[in-house]
Amino acid sequence: MSRPVFVHLLPSLFEPEILQDGVAVVIDVLRATSTIVAALNSGAKCIIPCGEVDEARQISSRFPTGAAILGGERGGMRISGFDFGNSPAEYEAGRVNERTIVFTTTNGTRALNRARLARRVLVAAMLNLSAVVAALSAESGTIHIVCAGTDGRVTLEDALVAGTIVHCLEVKGLDFDLLDDSTRLARSLYLTQSQDYDGTLALFRTSRGGLNLIDCGLDSDIAFCARVDQFAIVPELFASDGEIRVAGQTRA
Ligand code: MLT
């Protein structure tokens, strides 16, 4: 049976209600969704995405000392008083294992919260690309690929990941219903650019999100986030409790 697939190049370009009954995949490859994938792969118990800094502080204060980590950024930099910033490499096994991460970023966590009405909300990055494609192939219903963008503007780095997912679904033989123009645009971006690591890195470095990170002296994060299939997990946001955990794992 053929399935509709839509790429939304920004969270503001769809009404949340249209995601109902569908599967949403949220992408903020530089860096929120890459960091979520890395943290859960390192054994973090769960991630709680928050739209606002005060909300994150309040939620983390409810945990016993040491059980939660406050992580995230504003303007690309670690927020004052927070334990971690938004660099995926910070979230190492020895530091995050079995801990809850209360997390807020400028665009990524807001995009995740806007996608909450979907039947399932998955989290994608280059780091877990094949795992996400496999999870989507196994699902039924409409697929909504949601790009976080940067400060309300479309970004090439998220569009590239979206286009890569569309292409991989096609290669897997998924029978698409009508691709809309944004979806075709994202797919063309993937098809017309050099598809190896160096090509991805070059595009990331010149994209809106990449240029912001270079300004912050965080070029090494771009190199980390451009790597494909480092981790085989799919994070999932569960609307019932607002936590992101590894899909298919039972709650500890
Ligand atoms: C975001 O959510 O806006 C990004 O992850 C920004 C960043 O990485 O600095």
Boltz pocket constraint, residues with backbone or C-beta under 6 A from the ligand:
constraints:
  - pocket:
      binder: B
      contacts: [[A, 28], [A, 30], [A, 31], [A, 32], [A, 33], [A, 73], [A, 75], [A, 76], [A, 77], [A, 86], [A, 105], [A, 106], [A, 107], [A, 108], [A, 109], [A, 149], [A, 150]]
      max_distance: 6.0
